[in-house]
């Protein structure tokens, strides 16, 4: 590190995204993204008028996009906070609401960025272990005194809890903030957005990087009570007022408009998820019941790290984690039929070579 690097970051462990190699063509099933194109209207949203106006700053309030999200969920735009991906949205809520005297808790196996935010922003945190079957210990979160952050469905397990359980956690201590990260909610789980109207301490965060096929555009939002949204807006205005570009907002609005395309993409992903899970089960793998666009699989006597390395050598990228509780498991993004066939063929080659 340089001599100018602030000492408070000396021990920080940065978040590690899914591998993005460029040495050869890969079937990329490691980052929960998709090779499926965005809705047809998204391309036409980038019209000549938009490009002609790029010399101007975009609306710092992101109103065009916030209004579109609000219409989709039946709330007023004042209930919507918009950001450059759900990671940024989460970061702003961490900055605005948590701190040295406002600790948070989250599961021990979950999205790794939560720990990174706490390290970077000086937020004390506690990890609450998932149960032996990797399900969320709802009672433990109800009893916790800290603010709560939950990915629902969880990553990398794909397991989900019901809105009723989220409501129970919120009502157990109304003085705590409960952030529910719904990055994968569209693939088989009801959203908690309707609960926001009656729960002052609930924030629901979503992204366009999964079901909307827009990981490259990086669009996210949160829905919460207007006073909380305004608090986070103040923090944003101290850091990055123009956090959403005009093209990004146009892409988001267009993606929301094409419901039929969105529904069809989700239907295909869910069908392919279930087919691949069955194929893995036939090969002796244990696959958790996923509510997301990925699978979490393990096989007795199979080294998941070796499986992952073999897949990579055959041009298929998946995600392996070294944490002790999940080191025997592999996370596989659900791609197209052709991509999943390539994954299964590479898995067969690995199993046959053992």
N, C-alpha and C positions, 0 to 999 in steps of 0.2 A: 504494500500500500504506500501511497505517497505521504510525505510529511504533513500534508494539509488535510488528510482524511480525519474527520471528527472522531475522537476516541470513543464516543458513545456507540459507534457502529463497529468497533473493533472485533467483536465476536459475532457479528450478524451472519446468518446463514441465508443467502438469497433463495427465493423460490426458483425451482428448476422446471421450466416448461417441458412439454413433450418434445422429444428429439426432432429436429428439422434438418436432416442431412440432405446434401445435394450431390453426392458422389455417384449416384445411380438412380434410376426410377424405383420407387417403392410403392407398395400398397400401404397407405398410412392409416393404421388403426390404433394409433398411440396417443392422440391428442383430443379425442372426442369432438373432432371437427367432421366435415363431410366433403366429398367430391361432387355432391349434387349441387347444381347451380341454384342461385336464388330465384325468386319468382320472376316471371317474364317482365312484369311492370317495373322491376328494380332497375333494369338496364335503361329503359326509356325515361326513368326519373332524372337521369343525368343529361338533361337536354341543353340546347344552345343557350337559352336564357339563363340557366343556372351558371354555366361556364362564363357567360358574359359578365356576371355579377361577382366573380370571385375576387375582385379587387376590394370588395367591401367585407368588413367583419360580419360574421354570422350573428344571429340573435343570441346574446349571452343568456337569455332566459330559456332558450331552446323551445320556444312556445309551439312552433309547428309540430315538432315531434311529440311534445308533452300532451298536446291536445289530441293527437292521434291515439296515443296510449290511453289517455283518459276515456276517450270514446269507446275504445275496445273493452275496457273494464268497468264502464259505467260509473266513473267518478269524475270529479272536477279536476282540471289541470293543476290546481293548487295542491293536489294530493300526489303529484308525480314529480320525482327528481330524476333528471336525465344525465347520463354520463358516457364517457368514452370507454364503453365496455363495463360489465358488471364488476370487474376488479376495481376500476376507478370509483364506481359508486360505493362499493364496500369500503374502500380506503377513506373516502370522504366521511362516511358515517363513523368509522373508527376514530378519525381525527376529531370529529365534532362531539362525539358522545362518550368516548372512553379515554382513560388516562391513568396516571400513577395511583389515583385514589378511586378509580372506576374500573376495576378489573373485569375480565370476561372469562367465560368458560365455553368449551366446545368439545366434541368427541375426540378421543385419542386417535381414532382413525377417521380422517376426513380430509377436506381440501386443504392442502399444505399452506396456502396463502394466509390463512387465519393466523398461524404462528408467525409468519413473516411480518404481517402487519404489526403484531404485538411487539416483536423485536425492534422493528423500525420506529415505532411511535412511542415506545416506552410504556406499554400497557401490560400490567401483570396478567397472567393467564393461568388457567388450570384446565387440564385435560381430563374429561370424565370418560372412563373406559366404556366402550360398547360391550354389550353382553357377549357371551361365548358364541352365539350364532350371528354376531355382528349387528344385531338390531340395537336401536337406541334405547338407553335406559331412561325412560320418560320420568319415572319417579325420582331418579337422581337429579335430573334437571329441574324438576319441580322444587326439590329441596335446596338447590344451589342458591347461594346469596349473590353470586356475580351476575352481570349481564350475560346474555346467552346468544350464541351464534350457532345456527344449525343449517347444514346443507340438506335439503329435502326435495327429491331423493338425495341420499348421501353419495359421496364419491370417496373412494373408488368402489364401494360395495354395490351401489345401485338400489339399496333398500330404502323404503320410505316409511314415514309415519303419517297418520291421518290428521286432517285439520282439527279434529276433536282433541287429539293429543297435544297439538301445538297450542290450542286454546287453553288446555289445562295448564301447560307450562306458563303461559302468559298470566293467567289468573292466579297462579300460585303466589306470585309476588308482583303486583302492578308497578312497583317502584323500579323494577329491572326492565331494561330494554331487551326485546327478543327480536333478533334479525334472522329471518328465514331466507336462505339462499336457494331460490327455485330455478337454478340453471337448467335442470333436466325435467321440470314438472310436466312439460307437454307430452312426454312419452308414456304417460299412464298413471298420473296422480292428480287429484283435484288441487287447485291452487288455494292458498290461504288468503288471497286478496279480499274476499268478502268479509273476513274477520276483522280487517283493519277498521271498518266503520264502527265497531263496538269495542275495540281494544286499543287504548291510547298508546300502549307500549309495544306494538307490533310493527315491524318493518318487513315488507316482502320485496325481494330483489330478483329481477329476472334479466336474461340476456338474449340477444339475437344470434349468438354464435352457434347455437345448437339447432333447434327446430326451425329457425328462420334461415338457415344456411348462409349466415353472414359473419362468420368468424373473422374474415379479412377486413370487414368494415368496423368491427369492434363497437357495438352499440349495446348499452345497458340502461336499466332504469330501476327505480324503487318506487313503491307506493306506500305512503304512510300519512299520518295526520298532518294537516297543513302547517301547524306550528313547528313540527319536527322537520319537515321539508324545508321550511324557511331557515331554521337553524343551520342545516347542512349547506344550504345555498350561501349563507354568509361566509362559511369556511371556504367554499369553492371560489367565491369572489375575491378572497385574499390570496388565492393560489393560482387559479386558472379560469378566469371569467369566461373565456371562449372555448370551453372544453369540447364542444360539439361543433364540427364544421358544417357548413351549409350542405355540401354533398352527402355527408353522413346522415344528417337529418332527413334529406330527401330519400335516401335509400331506406331508412327506417319507416317512413310514412308509406312508401310504396309497398314494402314488405307486409305491413299490416293490412293493406287494402286487398290482398289476394288470398282470401280465406280458403278457397277451394284448392289452390296449389299447396298451401300450408297443410291442410288436412290430408291431402294425398301423400305428401312427403312423410308425414308422421305415420300414416297407415303402413306405408312400405317399410319404414324403419322398424316399426314394432313387429311386423310380420317376419322380417329378416332376423330380428333379434330372437324371436321364438324359434325359428327354424334352426338357427345356429346353436342355440342352447340345447335343442334336442339332439343335434348332430354330435355335440360335445358329450352329452350324457351317454349316447350310444358308444362313445369311445372310452367310457369309464371316468369322465370328469364330473366333479361336483360343480354346479353352476348356481350361484345365488339367484333368486327370483328378482330380476331387474325391472325397475320402473324408469330406466334411463336409456340413453342411446349407446350403452356399452354393456358388456358382460364381465363378471368377475368369476374366474374359474380356477380350479385346482384339481389335481389328480394324485391319489395316494401313490407314493413311491416315485413321483415325477419331480425332478428338480425344475422349478419354475424359471429360475435364472437360465438354465441350460435350454429349456424350451424357448424362452425369449430369444436367446442368442442364435438358436437354430433358425427360428423364423426370420430374424434379421438377415442372416446369411443367405436366405432364400428370397430376400426382397420384401418381406412383410414386417412392418413395425408395430409392436404392441408395447404395453407399459408394465414394467416390473418394478416393485418397490422393495427396498431392503429392510424395512421395519420388521422386527421379529414376528409380530402377530400375523403379518400378511406376506412374508417372504416366500411362502409356498403358493402364492396366488398370482395370476396374471390378469390385467385389465385389457379387454379387447373392445375397441370402438366398433360399433355396428356400421358397416359400410353398405355398398350396393351388393346385389346378388353375386356379381362377378368378383368383387373384392373378398367377400366372405368365402366363396368357393376357393379362391387362391389361399386364404388363411387356412381353411380346412385341409387342402392338399398339402400345404407346408407342414401342418401339424401331423398329418399321416406320415409324411416323410421322416419327421423327427421320431415319431413313435416306432416306425419300422426300422430305424437305425439304432435303436437302443439295445 
